[in-house]
Amino acid sequence: MDQHHATSAQFEDGDDFPIRVDGLRNAFGEHVIHEDLSLRVRRGEVLGVVGGSGTGKSVLMRSIIGLQQPAAGEIEVLGRDMMADGDGEEIDIRSRWGVLFQGGALFSTLTVGENVEVPLKQFYPEISDELRREIARFKVRLSGLPDEAAFKYPSELSGGMKKRAGLARALALDPELLFLDEPTAGLDPIGAAAFDSLTRELKETLGLTVFLITHDLDTLYAICDRVAVLADKKVIAIGTIPELLALDHPWIQEYFNGPRGRAALAAKGDPEVDSNLGDTTGAGA
Ligand SMILES: Nc1ncnc2c1ncn2[C@@H]1O[C@H](COP(=O)(O)OP(=O)(O)OP(=O)(O)O)[C@@H](O)[C@H]1O
């Protein structure tokens, strides 16, 4: 399969794409981060986003959720044109996604429960204090934290618990889309695997579409339906891991066929990927 083939698979007619990006350009002064970048995220998938450090994964996520004003391009999220001038509707759309930023971005002076209450207060001020607290407690539990974690401050939590607390806040408004920026960074392998399982389980039970930036190969193999590769200022390929492995791109081959990629594959033990890898090892690198 050539590169174009894998990339074009995202533009099938009739698919439902809650996130569409076309011709995106981002630059900071002379420093061009994205040029003519296009991407489609399918409803209900976990899309892993990978790329070398500084390739603009976080800037892409920030552009999609309206925290970064692109220089050019089109971005549509849940049918809304994110490049259009503000008309108040953008406030509504922000309640339909949840974001887990790198490091969790929790308010340190609020307890976990109070952190989860923040978006509820912001978007549904009419909810009673009691109901809001109850919803927050439910989200804390949904994120795999014990009930008492709701009363703790972020500084009292381990790294893994902080991530779960950030996840609880991201889920506060029952979002359709979940954005995760390196959710397993800094976690030990057991904690990372547990977080991956939780993400997959939540995606399946809540019907979420997940945009997941990661450097974690285990996460890619464990929970991603497709993977988008950022390089050369664009998404150079998108597809399942076997589809990507069939491409002859040096970065992709190095990434998936390097020692870490092979270890992650061995840990996953996926016969489909195994056989594909066998086909491409000699030809690819
Ligand atoms: N607000 C900003 N002002 C200037 N430059 C920025 C800004 N935000 C990001 N950049 C630059 O844009 C580039 C892409 O940054 P980004 O954080 O998106 O990379 P990334 O792919 O997420 O990297 P990493 O994997 O290391 O987290 C980097 O060179 C970064 O320095």
The ligand as an SDF file (V2000), in Angstrom:
LIG
                    3D

 31 33  0  0  0  0  0  0  0  0999 V2000
    2.4540   29.5690   22.0580 N   0  0  0  0  0  0  0  0  0  0  0  0
    3.5300   29.2440   21.3270 C   0  0  0  0  0  0  0  0  0  0  0  0
    4.3910   30.1960   20.9010 N   0  0  0  0  0  0  0  0  0  0  0  0
    5.4570   29.8750   20.1290 C   0  0  0  0  0  0  0  0  0  0  0  0
    5.7620   28.6320   19.7530 N   0  0  0  0  0  0  0  0  0  0  0  0
    4.9560   27.6410   20.1530 C   0  0  0  0  0  0  0  0  0  0  0  0
    3.7970   27.8940   20.9610 C   0  0  0  0  0  0  0  0  0  0  0  0
    3.1670   26.7100   21.1880 N   0  0  0  0  0  0  0  0  0  0  0  0
    3.9020   25.7660   20.5620 C   0  0  0  0  0  0  0  0  0  0  0  0
    4.9660   26.3200   19.9470 N   0  0  0  0  0  0  0  0  0  0  0  0
    5.9680   25.6040   19.1530 C   0  0  0  0  0  0  0  0  0  0  0  0
    5.2890   24.7970   18.2190 O   0  0  0  0  0  0  0  0  0  0  0  0
    5.9770   23.5550   18.0290 C   0  0  0  0  0  0  0  0  0  0  0  0
    5.0110   22.4240   18.2280 C   0  0  0  0  0  0  0  0  0  0  0  0
    4.6730   22.3530   19.6000 O   0  0  0  0  0  0  0  0  0  0  0  0
    3.7460   21.2070   20.1870 P   0  0  0  0  0  0  0  0  0  0  0  0
    3.6990   21.4090   21.6640 O   0  0  0  0  0  0  0  0  0  0  0  0
    2.4660   21.1480   19.4520 O   0  0  0  0  0  0  0  0  0  0  0  0
    4.5840   19.9060   19.8280 O   0  0  0  0  0  0  0  0  0  0  0  0
    4.2660   18.3980   20.1740 P   0  0  0  0  0  0  0  0  0  0  0  0
    4.2820   17.6480   18.8890 O   0  0  0  0  0  0  0  0  0  0  0  0
    3.0410   18.3030   20.9960 O   0  0  0  0  0  0  0  0  0  0  0  0
    5.5760   18.0490   21.0040 O   0  0  0  0  0  0  0  0  0  0  0  0
    5.8430   17.0710   22.2610 P   0  0  0  0  0  0  0  0  0  0  0  0
    5.7090   15.6800   21.7270 O   0  0  0  0  0  0  0  0  0  0  0  0
    7.2360   17.3840   22.6420 O   0  0  0  0  0  0  0  0  0  0  0  0
    4.8220   17.4010   23.3260 O   0  0  0  0  0  0  0  0  0  0  0  0
    7.1470   23.5750   18.9840 C   0  0  0  0  0  0  0  0  0  0  0  0
    8.2990   23.9520   18.2610 O   0  0  0  0  0  0  0  0  0  0  0  0
    6.7880   24.6390   19.9970 C   0  0  0  0  0  0  0  0  0  0  0  0
    7.9360   25.2560   20.4980 O   0  0  0  0  0  0  0  0  0  0  0  0
  1  2  1  0
  2  3  1  0
  2  7  2  0
  3  4  2  0
  4  5  1  0
  5  6  2  0
  6  7  1  0
  6 10  1  0
  7  8  1  0
  8  9  2  0
  9 10  1  0
 10 11  1  0
 11 12  1  0
 11 30  1  0
 12 13  1  0
 13 14  1  0
 13 28  1  0
 14 15  1  0
 15 16  1  0
 16 17  2  0
 16 18  1  0
 16 19  1  0
 19 20  1  0
 20 21  2  0
 20 22  1  0
 20 23  1  0
 23 24  1  0
 24 25  2  0
 24 26  1  0
 24 27  1  0
 28 29  1  0
 28 30  1  0
 30 31  1  0
M  END
$$$$
